[in-house]
Amino acid sequence: MDLSSKHKINAGFGPGFVASFVFLLLIFFILTSSFITPTGLIVALPESAGGDLTLEKVSVTITKDLQYFVNGKKVTKGMLEGELKRRIENIDGAVMLYVDSNVPAQHLVYVAGIINSLEARVIIATKSK
């Protein structure tokens, strides 16, 4: 009596499996790389022990020469609140602050106060040690 099956199952990793795995990794890296949008402005960020990834919709940058940018657009200190109010109205998220490490803390507190008054979350961008 012959108990062997005519259909054999190969449990090895064939070329189809490897190609699928590489494709899934590629999709993963493409999706995760778009979570943080660099502003393109040169800012020496302060260091921190760690941080979370956040999908940002609005970013504010303060350069070392105290220039303000909202999503890469230069604004004056007086225009800042109006520009943030206009951009924050339609989002439910956070405002990412890119503040040069040489900027006095009063400027950071000023911008964070505006963002808090608009009932949005403030996240300060840092670089890891």
Backbone as CSV, one residue per row, in Angstrom:
resi,resn,N_x,N_y,N_z,CA_x,CA_y,CA_z,C_x,C_y,C_z
1,MET,0.832,-1.158,0.000,0.000,0.000,0.000,0.895,1.247,0.000
2,ASP,0.680,2.143,-0.979,1.505,3.345,-1.154,0.815,4.546,-0.504
3,LEU,1.392,5.105,0.598,0.792,6.221,1.320,1.371,7.574,0.916
4,SER,2.300,7.635,0.022,2.905,8.909,-0.380,1.972,9.685,-1.307
5,SER,2.004,10.987,-1.191,1.132,11.860,-1.968,1.791,12.209,-3.295
6,LYS,0.964,12.441,-4.278,1.477,12.851,-5.580,1.836,14.334,-5.600
7,HIS,1.256,15.082,-4.675,1.508,16.520,-4.615,2.479,16.819,-3.478
8,LYS,3.603,17.345,-3.812,4.624,17.693,-2.815,4.527,19.185,-2.490
9,ILE,4.685,19.553,-1.223,4.689,20.946,-0.787,6.112,21.323,-0.432
10,ASN,6.597,22.389,-1.046,7.945,22.867,-0.778,7.861,23.961,0.290
11,ALA,8.446,23.704,1.448,8.392,24.666,2.549,9.561,25.644,2.527
12,GLY,10.366,25.650,1.511,11.534,26.537,1.422,11.143,27.937,0.992
13,PHE,12.091,28.853,1.088,11.881,30.228,0.667,12.318,30.348,-0.781
14,GLY,11.370,30.421,-1.667,11.658,30.525,-3.090,11.790,31.966,-3.526
15,PRO,12.073,32.176,-4.814,12.258,33.538,-5.322,10.992,34.387,-5.201
16,GLY,9.823,33.799,-5.266,8.575,34.559,-5.122,8.413,35.120,-3.723
17,PHE,8.780,34.334,-2.722,8.681,34.788,-1.337,9.649,35.930,-1.072
18,VAL,10.873,35.778,-1.539,11.895,36.804,-1.323,11.486,38.113,-2.010
19,ALA,10.965,38.023,-3.230,10.537,39.224,-3.955,9.390,39.913,-3.226
20,SER,8.453,39.141,-2.702,7.330,39.723,-1.954,7.818,40.416,-0.689
21,PHE,8.751,39.786,-0.008,9.288,40.345,1.227,10.015,41.658,0.950
22,VAL,10.834,41.693,-0.078,11.561,42.914,-0.436,10.586,44.018,-0.835
23,PHE,9.532,43.654,-1.550,8.515,44.632,-1.952,7.821,45.234,-0.733
24,LEU,7.467,44.409,0.249,6.829,44.898,1.466,7.768,45.818,2.251
25,LEU,9.044,45.475,2.319,10.011,46.350,2.990,10.115,47.698,2.283
26,LEU,10.129,47.670,0.965,10.207,48.906,0.188,9.004,49.797,0.477
27,ILE,7.811,49.234,0.498,6.609,50.013,0.797,6.680,50.584,2.208
28,PHE,7.147,49.791,3.167,7.273,50.257,4.549,8.183,51.479,4.637
29,PHE,9.356,51.420,4.000,10.295,52.537,4.078,9.783,53.772,3.339
30,ILE,9.061,53.582,2.263,8.503,54.728,1.538,7.463,55.430,2.401
31,LEU,6.597,54.656,3.057,5.556,55.261,3.883,6.123,55.937,5.117
32,THR,7.079,55.325,5.787,7.614,55.919,7.013,8.523,57.106,6.735
33,SER,9.112,57.184,5.578,10.006,58.313,5.290,9.237,59.598,5.038
34,SER,7.940,59.517,4.768,7.176,60.731,4.485,6.513,61.312,5.721
35,PHE,6.729,60.747,6.925,6.094,61.261,8.132,6.660,62.601,8.571
36,ILE,7.921,62.848,8.358,8.521,64.117,8.765,8.977,64.850,7.516
37,THR,8.470,66.054,7.351,8.802,66.854,6.188,9.852,67.877,6.580
38,PRO,11.060,67.795,6.018,12.064,68.792,6.356,11.674,70.154,5.794
39,THR,12.017,71.199,6.518,11.618,72.538,6.101,12.541,73.133,5.048
40,GLY,13.750,72.648,4.926,14.690,73.202,3.970,15.455,74.394,4.503
41,LEU,15.126,74.862,5.699,15.837,75.975,6.314,16.923,75.425,7.220
42,ILE,18.058,76.090,7.256,19.177,75.610,8.057,19.021,76.118,9.482
43,VAL,18.793,75.179,10.398,18.606,75.502,11.806,19.398,74.482,12.608
44,ALA,20.217,74.951,13.540,20.964,74.048,14.424,20.048,73.670,15.581
45,LEU,19.440,72.496,15.487,18.472,72.071,16.498,19.177,71.670,17.784
46,PRO,18.530,71.898,18.925,19.094,71.426,20.191,19.004,69.905,20.261
47,GLU,19.809,69.294,21.121,19.832,67.841,21.245,18.857,67.383,22.316
48,SER,18.357,66.162,22.151,17.476,65.559,23.135,17.703,64.061,23.143
49,ALA,17.294,63.397,24.231,17.518,61.962,24.382,16.647,61.142,23.440
50,GLY,15.495,61.597,23.070,14.621,60.831,22.173,13.404,61.649,21.822
51,GLY,12.603,61.109,20.946,11.399,61.819,20.545,10.484,60.904,19.769
52,ASP,9.294,61.405,19.474,8.299,60.659,18.731,8.191,61.221,17.330
53,LEU,7.789,60.349,16.410,7.495,60.800,15.062,6.081,61.344,15.036
54,THR,5.894,62.467,14.409,4.583,63.081,14.325,4.350,63.539,12.904
55,LEU,3.136,63.326,12.451,2.773,63.813,11.137,2.457,65.296,11.266
56,GLU,3.278,66.115,10.688,3.109,67.555,10.861,2.343,68.148,9.692
57,LYS,1.514,69.111,10.013,0.781,69.856,9.003,1.275,71.293,8.945
58,VAL,1.736,71.797,10.095,2.205,73.181,10.189,3.550,73.174,10.905
59,SER,4.489,73.898,10.350,5.786,74.027,11.012,6.142,75.504,11.136
60,VAL,6.784,75.822,12.247,7.282,77.181,12.481,8.779,77.063,12.707
61,THR,9.542,77.857,12.000,10.999,77.863,12.136,11.443,79.242,12.597
62,ILE,12.331,79.247,13.598,12.974,80.487,14.032,14.462,80.295,13.809
63,THR,15.040,81.113,12.937,16.458,80.990,12.613,17.300,81.742,13.638
64,LYS,18.611,81.533,13.577,19.498,82.173,14.551,19.498,83.692,14.440
65,ASP,19.145,84.233,13.258,19.049,85.690,13.118,17.608,86.181,13.351
66,LEU,16.812,85.371,14.071,15.461,85.686,14.534,14.485,85.995,13.406
67,GLN,14.571,85.234,12.339,13.582,85.312,11.269,12.573,84.187,11.489
68,TYR,11.303,84.477,11.237,10.216,83.524,11.453,9.719,83.004,10.106
69,PHE,9.461,81.702,10.048,8.931,81.061,8.854,7.785,80.145,9.258
70,VAL,6.698,80.180,8.510,5.587,79.247,8.711,5.490,78.405,7.445
71,ASN,5.723,77.107,7.587,5.772,76.183,6.448,6.701,76.689,5.351
72,GLY,7.831,77.246,5.747,8.837,77.717,4.796,8.594,79.118,4.258
73,LYS,7.456,79.725,4.601,7.136,81.078,4.127,7.554,82.083,5.191
74,LYS,8.374,83.059,4.805,8.861,84.061,5.750,7.719,84.978,6.167
75,VAL,7.597,85.170,7.494,6.589,86.076,8.049,7.262,86.952,9.097
76,THR,6.641,88.091,9.366,7.146,88.945,10.438,6.559,88.454,11.760
77,LYS,7.124,88.937,12.850,6.641,88.542,14.171,5.190,88.993,14.351
78,GLY,4.838,90.137,13.800,3.473,90.640,13.890,2.474,89.833,13.068
79,MET,2.927,89.244,11.962,2.051,88.448,11.093,1.903,87.008,11.575
80,LEU,2.740,86.598,12.520,2.818,85.196,12.921,1.492,84.637,13.424
81,GLU,0.830,85.357,14.319,-0.415,84.846,14.894,-1.498,84.675,13.833
82,GLY,-1.653,85.632,12.952,-2.660,85.538,11.889,-2.380,84.384,10.939
83,GLU,-1.121,84.221,10.583,-0.737,83.128,9.673,-0.981,81.771,10.320
84,LEU,-0.627,81.640,11.605,-0.861,80.374,12.304,-2.354,80.098,12.461
85,LYS,-3.118,81.115,12.780,-4.568,80.942,12.945,-5.185,80.436,11.644
86,ARG,-4.764,81.004,10.533,-5.290,80.604,9.226,-4.943,79.152,8.907
87,ARG,-3.736,78.733,9.245,-3.289,77.370,8.911,-3.793,76.321,9.893
88,ILE,-4.002,76.700,11.151,-4.398,75.735,12.175,-5.902,75.481,12.161
89,GLU,-6.696,76.397,11.615,-8.155,76.273,11.644,-8.656,74.911,11.163
90,ASN,-8.087,74.390,10.100,-8.630,73.200,9.457,-7.894,71.910,9.797
91,ILE,-7.010,71.928,10.774,-6.284,70.703,11.100,-6.542,70.300,12.540
92,ASP,-6.362,69.032,12.787,-6.412,68.526,14.154,-5.080,67.831,14.373
93,GLY,-4.087,68.575,14.779,-2.765,67.997,14.907,-1.856,68.862,15.728
94,ALA,-0.621,68.886,15.309,0.398,69.579,16.083,1.142,70.565,15.194
95,VAL,1.742,71.539,15.845,2.614,72.482,15.162,4.035,72.152,15.591
96,MET,4.885,71.876,14.628,6.269,71.521,14.899,7.101,72.796,14.917
97,LEU,7.845,73.005,16.004,8.715,74.176,16.136,10.156,73.771,15.853
98,TYR,10.752,74.413,14.878,12.173,74.239,14.576,12.861,75.525,15.038
99,VAL,13.510,75.469,16.189,14.121,76.656,16.770,15.626,76.432,16.861
100,ASP,16.386,77.352,16.294,17.842,77.260,16.363,18.268,77.269,17.831
101,SER,19.294,76.486,18.148,19.736,76.378,19.541,20.304,77.687,20.088
102,ASN,20.636,78.644,19.225,21.164,79.939,19.665,20.081,80.992,19.896
103,VAL,18.829,80.654,19.622,17.728,81.605,19.785,17.364,81.699,21.268
104,PRO,17.222,82.927,21.803,16.807,83.074,23.205,15.438,82.424,23.455
105,ALA,15.272,81.875,24.638,14.063,81.126,24.990,12.800,81.977,24.888
106,GLN,12.896,83.287,25.046,11.705,84.130,25.004,10.990,84.039,23.659
107,HIS,11.730,83.818,22.573,11.119,83.709,21.249,10.355,82.387,21.121
108,LEU,10.929,81.325,21.653,10.263,80.028,21.661,8.975,80.097,22.485
109,VAL,9.054,80.712,23.644,7.888,80.830,24.530,6.804,81.689,23.865
110,TYR,7.201,82.731,23.165,6.253,83.593,22.464,5.454,82.791,21.430
111,VAL,6.160,82.023,20.607,5.498,81.244,19.558,4.657,80.124,20.174
112,ALA,5.198,79.437,21.186,4.449,78.371,21.851,3.175,78.915,22.487
113,GLY,3.225,80.116,23.029,2.037,80.747,23.613,0.958,81.006,22.574
114,ILE,1.369,81.455,21.396,0.401,81.677,20.307,-0.256,80.359,19.923
115,ILE,0.554,79.319,19.774,0.030,78.016,19.363,-0.924,77.464,20.423
116,ASN,-0.551,77.595,21.694,-1.436,77.141,22.777,-2.749,77.913,22.788
117,SER,-2.701,79.213,22.541,-3.926,80.008,22.528,-4.846,79.594,21.376
118,LEU,-4.271,79.007,20.329,-5.061,78.512,19.193,-5.488,77.052,19.397
119,GLU,-5.216,76.518,20.593,-5.598,75.165,21.006,-5.015,74.078,20.113
120,ALA,-3.763,74.235,19.739,-3.034,73.203,19.000,-1.889,72.715,19.883
121,ARG,-1.395,71.525,19.574,-0.273,70.981,20.327,1.030,71.565,19.798
122,VAL,1.988,71.743,20.699,3.311,72.254,20.344,4.311,71.117,20.458
123,ILE,5.079,70.892,19.406,6.156,69.905,19.442,7.434,70.627,19.035
124,ILE,8.469,70.481,19.859,9.742,71.132,19.580,10.663,70.105,18.928
125,ALA,11.125,70.419,17.728,12.012,69.514,17.004,13.396,69.539,17.626
126,THR,13.972,68.361,17.807,15.331,68.236,18.318,16.071,67.210,17.486
127,LYS,17.376,67.183,17.640,18.154,66.113,17.008,18.607,65.173,18.122
128,SER,18.702,63.897,17.802,19.098,62.938,18.829,20.589,63.012,19.075
129,LYS,20.989,62.640,20.299,22.404,62.708,20.678,23.188,61.619,20.011
